[in-house]
Structure formats: C-alpha cells, structure tokens
Amino acid sequence: MRYLLLIPALAFAPVAHAADEKVAWYADPTTATAFAALVIFLMIVAFVGGFKTIFSMLDSRAEGIQSQIDEARALREEAAKLMADAKKKAKEADDAAEDIIKRAKADADTMMKQAKADLKAKVARREAQAEARIARAESEAAADVRRVAADAATSAARSILSGSGEADDLFDKALGEIDQRLN
C-alpha cells in the first residue's frame, strides 16, 4: 500500500518539470535519462529494503507520537479529576468555615447572655449584701440607741429616786447623746 504512493509521485514528477517546456518530457533525452536513473535508484532502494526501513521508522515515530498523545490525554484527565477534587475540597472547606463562623457567633451570643445573667446575679448579690449590711447597721444603731436610752433612763431613774435636782440635766444630756448617736 505504501509503495503505491510512490507511483503517482514518479509519474507526475517529470510532467511537472516539463510543464514549462514546449517539448514532451519523455522526448527530452536529459529528462528521460534523469527519470530512468530515478526509477532505477528507487528500485535499488526498494530491493535493499530502504523503504521498509523508512516506513518502519515513520511507523515507530507515529506510535511514539500516539503514545505521547495518549499519555497527555491521561494526564489531562488526571488533572481534571484533581481539579474537581480540589474544587470539592475548597467548597467543603468554605462550608466548614461558614459552620465554624456560625458556631462561633452562636457561642459568642450564648457567652454574652451568660455574662449578662452572671452580671445581673452578681449585682443582685452585691445589692443583697449591701442591704444586709445596711439592715445590720440599722439594727446595731437601733440597739445602740436602745442601750443609750436604757442607760439614760436608768441614770435618770437613779437620780430621781435619789432625789437630786440633776434629773432634768441628766435627761437633757441623755437626749443629746441619743441625737448624737442617731446622726
């Protein structure tokens, strides 16, 4: 089949050369001799196996090119798979990041609510402690006033019973002490 390609090439080569001249190519002795020498040379090359070698080299070259094309196609498909995997992983990473952000926001809101509740509880405890201290201070002040009043009443009663005139002075003095203690 390959050798059949040489026949048209051999047939048209002299015709193409002689197209410029007015004489037929086979009538010109130089062209006819050159053509005959070419045919003999090609027959010798074919007999020695030169065409077989040339065509086998061309076939091996074509097979090499085809294997490179197949390898390139396989690499392209592998690259496409890797790219798809990378896109999928990137999407998963984006989704995971969004989930983390949502969870962080929810945790921050929860922590903020908890902190507010803790602050309210702490303020309420401090208020209760302050009110308890105030109540204790009031009860201590009332007890002090009662004690002073009782002391003053006892001293006034003692002086009245003893019959001295200092009773009015002691009573006024006791009232002054009570006023001082209350303020």
Contacts in CASP RR format, 6 or more apart in sequence:
PFRMAT RR
TARGET T0000
AUTHOR 0000-0000-0000
METHOD contacts of the structure
MODEL  1
MRYLLLIPALAFAPVAHAADEKVAWYADPTTATAFAALVIFLMIVAFVGG
FKTIFSMLDSRAEGIQSQIDEARALREEAAKLMADAKKKAKEADDAAEDI
IKRAKADADTMMKQAKADLKAKVARREAQAEARIARAESEAAADVRRVAA
DAATSAARSILSGSGEADDLFDKALGEIDQRLN
2 51 0 8 1.000
2 55 0 8 1.000
3 46 0 8 1.000
3 51 0 8 1.000
6 42 0 8 1.000
6 51 0 8 1.000
10 35 0 8 1.000
10 38 0 8 1.000
10 39 0 8 1.000
10 42 0 8 1.000
13 35 0 8 1.000
13 38 0 8 1.000
14 25 0 8 1.000
14 26 0 8 1.000
14 31 0 8 1.000
14 35 0 8 1.000
15 25 0 8 1.000
17 25 0 8 1.000
17 31 0 8 1.000
18 24 0 8 1.000
18 25 0 8 1.000
18 28 0 8 1.000
18 31 0 8 1.000
21 28 0 8 1.000
25 31 0 8 1.000
25 32 0 8 1.000
25 35 0 8 1.000
26 32 0 8 1.000
26 35 0 8 1.000
45 51 0 8 1.000
141 181 0 8 1.000
141 182 0 8 1.000
144 181 0 8 1.000
145 178 0 8 1.000
145 181 0 8 1.000
145 182 0 8 1.000
148 174 0 8 1.000
148 177 0 8 1.000
148 178 0 8 1.000
148 181 0 8 1.000
149 174 0 8 1.000
149 178 0 8 1.000
151 174 0 8 1.000
152 170 0 8 1.000
152 171 0 8 1.000
152 173 0 8 1.000
152 174 0 8 1.000
152 175 0 8 1.000
152 177 0 8 1.000
152 178 0 8 1.000
153 174 0 8 1.000
155 170 0 8 1.000
155 174 0 8 1.000
156 167 0 8 1.000
156 170 0 8 1.000
156 171 0 8 1.000
156 174 0 8 1.000
159 165 0 8 1.000
159 166 0 8 1.000
159 167 0 8 1.000
159 170 0 8 1.000
160 167 0 8 1.000
END
